[in-house]
């Protein structure tokens, strides 16, 4: 898998996480079971998305140090 392909997948995952947050903030889908499912998925993805953000921040810091 190429780096750009991996970054695209990570971007999609991050966007999905953000969409889940928006759905929950708006009161969900009107279906309590779907809300619970979205809530669980959001919680499961949160650690992964936090790790992606930390990795990207580290990459930016390294890039800033390079001449």
Secondary structure as UniProt FT lines:
FT   HELIX           3..25
FT   TURN            26..29
FT   HELIX           32..65
//
